[in-house]
Amino acid sequence: MRTNLPLFPAAPCAVFFVLAIATWVPPACAGENSPLSPLLEVQIVGREVLAIDSENGGQRSERLERGEAVLYTRSQGRVGLVVTDRRMLAISSGSGSFQVARYRKGEGPPSDVQIGDRVALAMMQSRAVGFDGSSHNLVESTIGPREIVLDTAVGPNVAMVVTDRRALGLSADRGGFFDVRLRVGEQFQSLSAYANHATLQTSQRLLIFRGPDATWEERRLPIN
């Protein structure tokens, strides 16, 4: 005699399968803005700077000039930087070539650079130089002769420079620096950078720079 088996034991497996489909996210989209594993390696091979792209495959190279010396290299996530005694080279995964920022007359190399997964920031004597790893471009903003840099911060996808006159936000999703002016008598207090936003607290306001759309938000602080 044929016995019909109960169907109930199969139900939990079916439910699990449906839930797995509903919650699955394609690897390329999951955690796009979360901390990234190293996806770009920078090597100095003889007289060439070499970037090895583990995300898209391939290699990009830039020949050093006669007598040019490499001072240091940095890489994190999708971004790689090379600082020499003449220029700064920047590249990100998927780039067709290195981007170059030459030092101006009387300008020396930055003592260090700050780097995130998709952005980088270097402070020169008279300018802030940023790198946007999404568009693969170097951008800059001039620091005035009497303008004083108070602090800088870099997160995975945003960066900020604070001077005694303004705050400059840099986003991995939008090209260029985006600034907001500080008010007369407004004093700097603290600066923090996170994955997709950075916050500046002054004596009068909390200023929030949003990386995805490169906008500023303001919240006035209570007067004590």
Secondary structure as UniProt FT lines:
FT   TURN            8..9
FT   HELIX           10..23
FT   TURN            27..33
FT   STRAND          40..45
FT   TURN            46..47
FT   STRAND          48..53
FT   TURN            54..56
FT   STRAND          59..63
FT   TURN            66..67
FT   STRAND          70..76
FT   TURN            77..78
FT   STRAND          79..84
FT   STRAND          87..92
FT   TURN            93..94
FT   STRAND          99..102
FT   TURN            105..106
FT   STRAND          113..115
FT   STRAND          119..123
FT   STRAND          127..132
FT   TURN            133..136
FT   STRAND          137..142
FT   TURN            145..146
FT   STRAND          149..154
FT   STRAND          158..163
FT   STRAND          166..171
FT   STRAND          177..181
FT   TURN            184..185
FT   STRAND          188..193
FT   STRAND          197..202
FT   STRAND          205..210
FT   TURN            211..214
FT   STRAND          215..220
//
